[in-house]
Amino acid sequence: MAEVATIARPYANAVFELAKERRALDEWSRQLQLSAAVAAQPEIVEIIESPATTNLEKSNVLARVCGDDLSREAKQFLQVLARNKRLHLIGEISTQFETLRAQEEASLDVEVVSAFELSEADHRRLVEALGRRFGREIQLSARVDESLIGGAIIRAGDTVIDGSVRGKLEKLAETLQRA
């Protein structure tokens, strides 16, 4: 998976710089997400992976399905990806674009999965603590997973903090198996 991320990075960086320069981060975000969603459809995946379809046809099909929701520049970007046999990376490019955008906007999307619903006070304390730790504004989403037994798992970008009872029990089991 690291290879896909590595190959996609220069494209994500280039389109991010273009969007930033043109003050069109929202527009490019929307266009990349749409392109990625369309490219993930089984019928489109089949076309993208088909050796019988030319690169230009691949990008044209994707652009045609997206319709008028893509700008001329976005369609040209798809053509560049197709020409370089990288059209299959559009989902990863979109993901990396969103990461760059979040960094630019100094916010971080954090997901908290807990065994029980967070109280308003817990939610507020968690946002404050994570804000101090990451030095950014925190956009917190929370959901409940009763299988955790207790505690929580926090996902913030590439960082995962597993403070769940289930996670601790799994680590204990691994340690006991090695002993």
N, C-alpha and C positions, 0 to 999 in steps of 0.2 A: 504494500500500500504506500510505503514511503516513496517508491519510485514514481507513482502516479502524482503524488503531491509535489515531488521535485520537478517533474516535467511540466506540471500545470502552473507552477509558481511564476515563471517569467511572463506568461500570458496574463495571469491575474494581476501582477504588478503593473504591466503595461496598460491594461484596460482601466485599472484603478487610477493611475496617473492621468490618463486621458479624461476620465470622468471628473477627477478632482480639479484638473485644469479648467474644464468647461463648467464647473459647478453643477454637475449633473449626476451626483452620487445616487440620488433616489431613482432617477430614470434608468441608469445602468444597472442598479440593483434589481429593479423590476424586470428589465429585459433579460438579464442573466438568469434570474430565477425562472422566468417563463421558458427560456431556451432549454434550461436544464430539465425542467419538468416535461417538456415535449420530447426532448432527446431520450428520456428514460422510458418512454412508452414502448412496449414490445415491438410494435410495427415499425417505429422509427429506428430502434436499435438494430433491427434486422436490415434496414436500408443502410445505416451507417457502417455496419460490419460487412456488407455485401461487397465482394471484390468485383462484381459485375456492374456496380454503380460507380460512375465517375465521381471524383471529389466535388466538382462543381454541382453535379446533380444532388449529392448528399446535402450540401449546404443550402441549395435552392429548395429542397423538400422541407428541410427544417424551417427555413425562413418563411416558406409559403404557409405552413401549418401555423406558425406564430402570427402570420398576417401583419396587419398594420400596427401591431403592438411593438414591432421592432423598427428602430430608426435605420436610416441608410447606413450609418456607421456600424450599428450592431450587425446588420446583414453582411457588411464587409468583414467584420471580425469573424463571423462564422465561416466566410469563404477562406480567410487566412488559416483558421483552424483546420478546415477540410483539406486545403492545399498541402498542409504540413502533416496530414494524417493524425490530427489531434482533436477531431470533433467529439470523440468519445470522452474527452476530458472536461466538457462544458460544466458538468455537475461539480467537479472538484474546483474548477476555476471560479464558479459562483460562490462556493463555500469559502474559498480563500479571499475573494473580493469582500465578502461580508465581514471576515475577520479584520481585514485591512480597514474597512469602513468603521468598524467598532473601535479600533485603535485610534483612528483619526478623530472620531467623535468622542474619544475618551470615555467610552462606556463599555461595560462588559456584561454580556448575558450570562446569568448564572442560573443553573437548575438545581433545586434542592429536592431530593426524594427522601421523605421521612416516613417513619412507621405510623406517625399520627399527624393530624393537621396542625400546622404551626399557628400559634396564637399571634395576634397583631403585635404584641410586645416582642415575641421571639423573632418575628419577621423583621421588625425594625432593628433589633440588636444585630441580627445576622447581616443585614444590609450595611449597617455602620461598620461592623468588624471586617467584612469583606472589602468594603471601600477603603479602609485603612490599609489592609494587607496588599491590595492590588493597586492602590493609588488611582482609582478610577470610579466613576459613577456606576453603581450596580443596578442592573435590571434583573430583578429576582422573580423567577417563576417557581412555584412549589407544587408538588403533587405527593399523594400518599401511596405507599406500597407497604401494606401490612406484613408482607413476607420478610421485611427487614427485622422484625421482632421489636426493635428499639433503635434509637439513634437516627442517623441520617447519612446520605451520600450527597456530596456537593460536587457539581461539575462546573468549572469555570474555565472556559477555553480548553487548553490542553491539560489543565490541572484537575485531578480527581482526588477528593478527600473522602475516604471511606471511614466514617465513624459509626457505621451500623453494627448492631450486635451480630447480625448474620455474617458480615465481613470479618469481624473479630473471631468468630467461631471458626470460619473457614481458614483463617491464618493459623489459629491454634491447631486445627486438624493437620495442616501441612507440616507444622513444626513437630507434632507428635509422630507423624509418619516418617519423618527423616531421622528421628531419634532411635 
